[in-house]
């Protein structure tokens, strides 16, 4: 009798990046450039998931610096930077919100916000 010595996968649910990719591809058809952005976002989501688990497992967020001084754990900075980059990649996909036919690019969103700010300044106050 032989026993199976292969390591079992710890993850029963799909990796966050795979789940993200599947959810988007099931709903939208993407051009090659958008697919590339999605692939990058999915890979980054998987790395961010690992970082989140490592940060959660840390007992303290203080590490020792190069000269022995206390400093914030580098994992926290990496976690923040990865989350920001993931948000930018997903925004660059410009997927439509529910009820929209076409998504809004970051440039369009910023232009709309600037126009709304200008309009709010021009609008006379009532009262």
N, C-alpha and C positions, 0 to 999 in steps of 0.2 A: 504494500500500500504506500502510495506517495502522497505527500501533502503539498499543497500549493503554497510556494514561498514568495509569490509575487506580492509586492506591497499593494494594499487596497487604497483606493482613492478616499481621502478624508472628506471630500466635498461631495455631497449628495445633490446639491443644487448647482446649476450652472454658475460659472464664474461671472462676476458682475459685468465684465466687458462682453462676454458672450451673450448674456441676457439682454444687455443694451443693444447690441448689434442685431439680435434676433427680433427684438421689439420694433426697432426702427425699420428693418428690412421687410418685416411682415406688413407694415403700414404704408411705406413710401417706396417709390422707385427712385434710385439715386443714379446720377451720372458718375463716370469714373473718378472725377475729382472729389465728389461728395463721398464716394465709397472709400477713397483714400483717407479722407478726414475721419470717417467713421471707424476705419481700421485703427487709426492712431488713437482715437478716443477710446475704443474698446481696450486696446493694449494698456493705455494709461489708467483706465478704470480698474484693470486687474492689478496694476502696480499700486495704485492708491488703496485698494482693498488690503493688500499685504501691509502697506504702511499703517493703515488704520488699526489692523490687528496688532502690529508690533507696538504702536503707541499705547494701545489699550492694555497691553501686557506689561508695560513699564511700571515700575514701582514709583519712580520719580521722574520728573522732567528736567532735572538738573544733572548736568554732566560736568566732567572735569575738563577745563580748557587746556591749551598747550603749555601754559605756565602754571598749571595747578589751580587756577581760579575757577570758581563755579560759573557755569554758563548753561544756557538753555540747550536741551537736547537737539541735535541736528535733525533728528527724525521729525520734530515738530515743524521745522522750516521746510523740510522736504515735503511733508504732508500738505502744508499750506500752498507751496508752489505747484505741486501736482494738481491739487484741487482747482486752483486758479487756471492752470493750463487746460484742464479738462473742461471747465466752464467755457473758456474761449473757443475750444474746438467745437463744442456742441452749439455755441452761438453762431459759429461760422457756417455750420450746416444750414442754418436759417430754416428749420423745419416749421411748418405752419402750426399755429396754436389751434385748439379745437374751434371749429367754426370759421377758420380762415382757409382760403384756397391756396394762398401762397405765403410762405414764411417771410419774416422781416429780417433783413441783414442787419448787422451791427451798425453799419453806416446809416441805414435808413432809420433805425431806432434812435440813434443819436440825433439825427436831423429832426425827427419828430419831437423829441424831448426839447431840443433847442427852440423849435418853433413854438411849442407850448409855453416855454419859459418867457419868450418874447411876448407872446399874446397875453400872458398873465401880467406883465409889466405895463402893457398898453391899455389894458382893460380898466376903465374908471371904477374907483371904489364907490360902492353904494352904502348908504347908511346914515 
